[in-house]
Amino acid sequence: MAQGSDSNDTSYTKSPSPGNTQGAQDDVRKVMRREKNRIAAQKSRLRQTQKADSLHLESENLEKENAALRKEVKRLGDEVKYLSSVLSNHEPLCTNLNSPSSDLLYGAHHSSFPQHIVQHYQI
């Protein structure tokens, strides 16, 4: 290997020449580039961590919202069952349902409903 061809070879001394100044500038540039790269990598890792934390919080919030919505769906399903049973128990007793009028069929004002239902549900 020729002397001076390996930048890590320190067995020779460099003479102060214009080329030596260029080598020092290159070394400074390398150090600056490495420092900038280190800072950029650090910022990138920080952004990545923040994004992961944000996604984790969003996931937790969505899971809570999902649980609340499932609870509401269950409650509404239970209410449908209850109201269906109330209706099926009331049908044999209701004279308006046995002989349907055009008001009931076409959704007229609540005055066509039996008074006890209007009072109970305050339609």
Buried (B, 14 or more C-beta within 10 A) or exposed (E): EEEEEEEEEEEEEEEEEEEEEEEEEEEEEEEEEEEEEEEEEEEEEEEEEEEEEEEEEEEEEEEEEEEEEEEEEEEEEEEEEEEEEEEEEBEEEBEEBEEEEEBEEEEEEEEBBBEEBEEEEEE
